[in-house]
Amino acid sequence: MSNSRHVPVMLQRCLDLLAPALERPGAVVVDCTLGLGGHSEALLARFPEARLIALDRDKEALRLSGERLAPFGERADLVHAVYDELPDVLDRLGLPKVDGVLFDLGVSSMQLDEADRGFAYAQDAPLDMRMDQTTGISAAEVLNTYPPGELVRILRAYGEEKQAKRIVSAIVRERDKEPFSNSARLVELIRDSLPQAAKRTGGNPAKRTFQALRIEVNGELTVLERAIPAAVKALAVNGRIAVLSYHSLEDRLVKQVFAAGAANTAPPGLPVVPERYQPRLKLLTRGAELPTEEEIAENRRAAPARLRGAQRIREDTE
């Protein structure tokens, strides 16, 4: 594993965005996507008075990060959980509110690097793609058992794949001969079923299908739809949240939750806006911030990243 591949994305910017909420003693910050612990380690080092709660659904990631964060002792609590379980985790730890929340929605670099997890389309591996391998169905099962219409929907919705119908009819034809088990066969089939023009655009032609399968297998968007509002709800007043997304579907979802929180919901024409209609969030980024060209040159995984931040400015009034 080369270190350059595990550089946390937009690290400095994330820390600066969260800093005003985390500089006071006793502040609590949640890293909802621990991964290899790069962001978590930096949070603990930069904010020596803060306590960290870190979540990951991947037991191997927790083990490796546990070793990395061991020097911080009691200040770090590592929890095996999916990030939409945040309310339950905080409840168990007796923490009604937190001061900072960070999401880095990129698949953990480790998972992309580990051939035998079947995330990568660049090398042959079993089609698994589960981030938590103790539960749920694998990518192979999705390919082999979903009805064609459902597969087309997934490729279109989660992969933004324009050639979904073509790819799916090839998958269905092939799976009838022999079920899918490995990634190389799928990559080859996608290559063969795309028209020439479609192959010339943007990287590996299998990329969109693999993204779609990964999102489906891990329920990523459904989980995110619950997780972002839950994280906003968990923020104390003046608490801050930063979210790194890597494709337009995730970014759109984050944008919608933040925009709704920052909106004035009063019926038009009120002379004075009662508190319950006033915004709960203040946006900290104008649109989504992008990584610098220097960062992309150093860390190619940063290229698609989009960062959005928001600050809690008042309590929820029911």
C-alpha positions as CSV (number, residue, x, y, z in Angstrom):
1,M,0.0,0.0,0.0
2,S,1.6,3.2,-1.1
3,N,1.0,6.1,1.3
4,S,0.1,8.6,-1.5
5,R,-3.0,6.6,-2.1
6,H,-4.3,7.2,1.4
7,V,-4.0,10.9,1.6
8,P,-7.2,12.2,3.1
9,V,-9.1,14.3,0.5
10,M,-9.3,18.1,1.1
11,L,-8.0,17.5,4.6
12,Q,-6.9,21.1,5.5
13,R,-10.1,22.6,4.2
14,C,-12.3,20.1,6.2
15,L,-10.3,21.0,9.4
16,D,-10.6,24.7,8.8
17,L,-14.3,24.4,8.1
18,L,-14.9,22.5,11.4
19,A,-12.4,24.5,13.5
20,P,-14.6,27.2,15.0
21,A,-16.9,24.5,16.5
22,L,-14.1,22.2,17.7
23,E,-11.5,24.5,19.3
24,R,-13.2,24.6,22.7
25,P,-12.5,22.0,25.5
26,G,-14.9,19.1,25.6
27,A,-16.0,19.5,22.0
28,V,-17.3,16.2,20.4
29,V,-16.7,15.5,16.7
30,V,-18.1,12.5,14.8
31,D,-16.2,11.1,11.8
32,C,-19.1,9.2,10.1
33,T,-16.8,7.5,7.6
34,L,-13.7,6.4,9.5
35,G,-12.1,4.4,6.7
36,L,-8.3,4.2,7.2
37,G,-8.5,7.0,9.9
38,G,-6.7,9.8,8.0
39,H,-9.3,12.5,8.7
40,S,-9.9,11.2,12.3
41,E,-6.2,11.3,13.1
42,A,-5.9,14.8,11.8
43,L,-9.0,15.9,13.8
44,L,-7.5,14.5,17.1
45,A,-4.1,16.1,16.4
46,R,-5.5,19.5,15.4
47,F,-8.1,19.8,18.2
48,P,-6.3,18.4,21.3
49,E,-9.3,19.2,23.6
50,A,-11.8,17.3,21.4
51,R,-13.3,13.9,21.7
52,L,-13.8,11.8,18.6
53,I,-16.6,9.3,17.8
54,A,-15.8,7.4,14.6
55,L,-18.1,5.0,12.7
56,D,-17.4,2.4,10.0
57,R,-19.4,-0.6,8.8
58,D,-16.2,-2.3,7.7
59,K,-14.6,-4.3,10.6
60,E,-11.2,-4.4,8.8
61,A,-11.2,-0.6,8.5
62,L,-12.0,-0.4,12.3
63,R,-9.1,-2.7,13.1
64,L,-6.5,-0.8,11.1
65,S,-7.7,2.6,12.3
66,G,-7.8,1.4,15.8
67,E,-4.0,0.8,15.6
68,R,-3.5,4.2,14.0
69,L,-5.5,6.0,16.6
70,A,-4.2,4.1,19.6
71,P,-1.9,6.9,20.7
72,F,-4.9,9.1,21.3
73,G,-6.2,6.6,23.9
74,E,-9.6,7.5,25.5
75,R,-10.2,10.5,23.2
76,A,-11.2,8.2,20.4
77,D,-14.3,5.9,20.4
78,L,-14.5,3.6,17.4
79,V,-17.9,2.1,16.6
80,H,-19.0,-0.6,14.2
81,A,-22.0,1.0,12.6
82,V,-23.4,2.3,9.4
83,Y,-23.6,6.1,9.4
84,D,-27.4,6.3,9.4
85,E,-27.2,4.6,12.8
86,L,-25.7,7.8,14.2
87,P,-28.7,8.7,16.4
88,D,-28.5,5.2,18.1
89,V,-24.8,5.5,18.6
90,L,-25.0,8.9,20.2
91,D,-27.9,7.7,22.3
92,R,-25.8,4.7,23.6
93,L,-22.9,7.0,24.4
94,G,-25.2,9.4,26.2
95,L,-24.4,12.3,23.9
96,P,-27.6,14.3,23.0
97,K,-25.7,16.8,20.8
98,V,-22.3,17.0,19.0
99,D,-20.2,20.0,17.9
100,G,-18.9,18.7,14.6
101,V,-19.7,16.0,12.0
102,L,-17.6,14.9,9.0
103,F,-18.6,12.6,6.2
104,D,-16.1,11.5,3.5
105,L,-18.3,9.5,1.1
106,G,-15.6,8.1,-1.0
107,V,-15.3,4.4,-0.7
108,S,-12.5,3.7,1.6
109,S,-9.3,3.6,-0.4
110,M,-8.5,0.4,1.3
111,Q,-11.5,-1.3,-0.2
112,L,-10.7,0.0,-3.7
113,D,-7.1,-1.3,-3.3
114,E,-8.0,-4.7,-2.0
115,A,-8.6,-6.9,-5.1
116,D,-10.5,-9.6,-3.3
117,R,-13.3,-7.3,-2.3
118,G,-14.4,-6.9,-5.9
119,F,-14.8,-3.1,-6.0
120,A,-12.2,-2.5,-8.6
121,Y,-12.9,-2.9,-12.3
122,A,-9.2,-2.7,-13.1
123,Q,-8.4,-6.2,-11.9
124,D,-10.2,-9.5,-11.8
125,A,-11.9,-10.3,-8.4
126,P,-15.0,-11.9,-7.0
127,L,-18.0,-9.6,-7.5
128,D,-18.8,-8.9,-3.9
129,M,-18.7,-5.1,-3.2
130,R,-20.2,-5.3,0.3
131,M,-18.5,-2.9,2.7
132,D,-19.6,-5.0,5.6
133,Q,-19.0,-8.6,4.4
134,T,-21.0,-10.1,7.3
135,T,-24.3,-9.0,5.9
136,G,-26.4,-8.3,2.8
137,I,-26.2,-9.5,-0.8
138,S,-23.2,-9.4,-3.0
139,A,-22.9,-7.7,-6.4
140,A,-22.9,-11.1,-8.1
141,E,-26.3,-11.9,-6.5
142,V,-27.7,-8.6,-7.8
143,L,-26.4,-9.4,-11.3
144,N,-27.6,-12.9,-11.3
145,T,-31.1,-12.5,-9.7
146,Y,-32.5,-9.1,-10.3
147,P,-35.2,-8.8,-13.0
148,P,-33.9,-6.9,-16.1
149,G,-36.1,-3.9,-15.5
150,E,-34.7,-3.5,-12.0
151,L,-31.1,-3.7,-13.3
152,V,-31.8,-1.1,-15.9
153,R,-33.2,1.2,-13.3
154,I,-30.2,0.8,-11.0
155,L,-27.7,1.4,-13.8
156,R,-29.6,4.5,-14.9
157,A,-30.3,5.9,-11.5
158,Y,-27.0,5.1,-9.7
159,G,-24.6,4.9,-12.5
160,E,-26.1,7.5,-14.8
161,E,-25.4,5.0,-17.5
162,K,-27.0,6.0,-20.8
163,Q,-26.4,2.5,-22.3
164,A,-28.1,0.7,-19.5
165,K,-30.6,-1.2,-21.7
166,R,-27.8,-2.6,-23.9
167,I,-25.6,-3.6,-21.0
168,V,-28.5,-5.3,-19.2
169,S,-29.7,-7.3,-22.1
170,A,-26.1,-8.6,-22.5
171,I,-26.0,-9.4,-18.8
172,V,-29.3,-11.3,-18.9
173,R,-28.2,-13.2,-22.0
174,E,-24.9,-14.2,-20.4
175,R,-26.2,-15.0,-16.9
176,D,-28.6,-17.6,-18.4
177,K,-25.6,-19.4,-19.8
178,E,-23.5,-19.1,-16.6
179,P,-24.0,-17.0,-13.5
180,F,-21.6,-14.1,-12.9
181,S,-18.9,-14.5,-10.2
182,N,-15.9,-12.4,-11.2
183,S,-15.4,-8.8,-12.3
184,A,-13.3,-9.4,-15.4
185,R,-16.1,-11.2,-17.2
186,L,-18.5,-8.3,-16.5
187,V,-15.9,-5.7,-17.6
188,E,-15.4,-7.5,-20.9
189,L,-19.1,-7.9,-21.4
190,I,-19.7,-4.1,-20.9
191,R,-16.9,-3.3,-23.3
192,D,-18.4,-5.6,-25.9
193,S,-21.9,-4.3,-25.6
194,L,-21.1,-0.6,-25.9
195,P,-21.1,1.3,-29.2
196,Q,-17.7,2.6,-30.3
197,A,-18.6,6.3,-29.5
198,A,-19.6,5.4,-25.9
199,K,-16.2,3.8,-25.3
200,R,-14.3,6.9,-26.2
201,T,-15.7,9.0,-23.4
202,G,-14.3,9.2,-19.9
203,G,-12.2,6.4,-18.6
204,N,-13.1,2.7,-18.1
205,P,-16.5,2.0,-19.7
206,A,-17.3,-0.3,-16.8
207,K,-16.9,2.5,-14.2
208,R,-20.6,3.6,-14.2
209,T,-21.9,0.0,-13.9
210,F,-19.6,-0.7,-11.0
211,Q,-20.6,2.5,-9.2
212,A,-24.3,1.6,-9.6
213,L,-23.8,-2.0,-8.3
214,R,-21.8,-0.7,-5.3
215,I,-24.5,1.8,-4.4
216,E,-27.2,-0.8,-4.7
217,V,-25.3,-3.5,-2.7
218,N,-24.5,-1.1,0.2
219,G,-27.8,0.8,0.0
220,E,-25.6,3.9,-0.1
221,L,-28.1,6.5,-1.2
222,T,-30.9,5.3,1.0
223,V,-28.5,5.3,4.0
224,L,-27.3,8.8,3.1
225,E,-30.9,10.1,2.8
226,R,-31.3,9.2,6.4
227,A,-27.8,10.0,7.6
228,I,-27.4,13.6,6.6
229,P,-30.7,14.9,8.2
230,A,-29.9,12.8,11.3
231,A,-26.4,14.4,11.5
232,V,-27.8,17.9,11.1
233,K,-30.3,17.1,13.9
234,A,-27.5,16.0,16.2
235,L,-25.6,19.2,15.9
236,A,-25.6,21.6,18.8
237,V,-26.1,25.3,18.1
238,N,-22.9,26.6,16.4
239,G,-22.0,23.0,15.6
240,R,-20.7,22.4,12.1
241,I,-20.9,19.7,9.5
242,A,-18.7,19.0,6.5
243,V,-19.5,16.5,3.7
244,L,-17.3,15.3,0.9
245,S,-19.2,13.7,-2.0
246,Y,-17.8,12.0,-5.1
247,H,-20.6,11.9,-7.5
248,S,-23.5,14.1,-8.5
249,L,-26.2,11.9,-6.9
250,E,-24.6,12.2,-3.4
251,D,-23.8,15.9,-3.8
252,R,-27.4,16.7,-4.9
253,L,-28.7,15.0,-1.8
254,V,-26.4,16.9,0.5
255,K,-27.2,20.1,-1.3
256,Q,-31.0,19.5,-0.8
257,V,-30.7,18.8,2.9
258,F,-28.5,21.9,3.6
259,A,-30.7,24.1,1.4
260,A,-33.8,23.1,3.2
261,G,-32.1,23.8,6.6
262,A,-30.9,27.2,5.4
263,A,-34.3,28.2,4.0
264,N,-36.8,30.5,5.6
265,T,-40.0,28.5,5.6
266,A,-42.5,31.2,6.5
267,P,-45.7,31.7,4.5
268,P,-45.2,34.8,2.3
269,G,-46.4,38.1,3.5
270,L,-45.7,37.9,7.3
271,P,-44.5,41.2,8.6
272,V,-42.3,39.5,11.2
273,V,-41.0,36.0,10.7
274,P,-41.6,33.8,13.8
275,E,-38.6,31.9,15.0
276,R,-40.0,28.5,14.0
277,Y,-39.8,29.5,10.3
278,Q,-36.3,30.9,10.5
279,P,-33.4,29.0,9.0
280,R,-31.7,26.4,11.2
281,L,-28.5,26.3,9.1
282,K,-26.1,28.7,7.7
283,L,-24.2,27.5,4.6
284,L,-20.5,27.7,5.0
285,T,-19.5,27.0,1.3
286,R,-20.8,28.8,-1.8
287,G,-22.1,25.9,-3.8
288,A,-19.7,22.9,-3.6
289,E,-16.0,23.6,-3.1
290,L,-13.6,21.7,-5.3
291,P,-10.1,20.4,-4.6
292,T,-7.2,22.5,-5.9
293,E,-5.3,21.5,-9.0
294,E,-2.2,20.9,-6.9
295,E,-4.2,18.5,-4.7
296,I,-5.5,16.6,-7.7
297,A,-2.0,16.3,-9.1
298,E,-0.9,14.7,-5.8
299,N,-3.9,12.6,-5.1
300,R,-5.9,11.5,-8.1
301,R,-8.8,10.3,-5.8
302,A,-9.5,13.9,-4.9
303,A,-10.5,14.8,-8.5
304,P,-14.3,14.2,-8.3
305,A,-14.6,15.5,-4.7
306,R,-17.2,18.2,-3.8
307,L,-17.2,19.7,-0.3
308,R,-20.2,21.4,1.4
309,G,-20.3,22.7,4.9
310,A,-23.0,24.2,7.1
311,Q,-23.4,25.6,10.6
312,R,-26.3,25.0,13.0
313,I,-27.6,28.5,14.0
314,R,-30.6,27.6,16.1
315,E,-32.4,24.8,17.8
316,D,-35.2,22.9,16.0
317,T,-38.5,24.2,17.2
318,E,-41.1,21.5,16.8
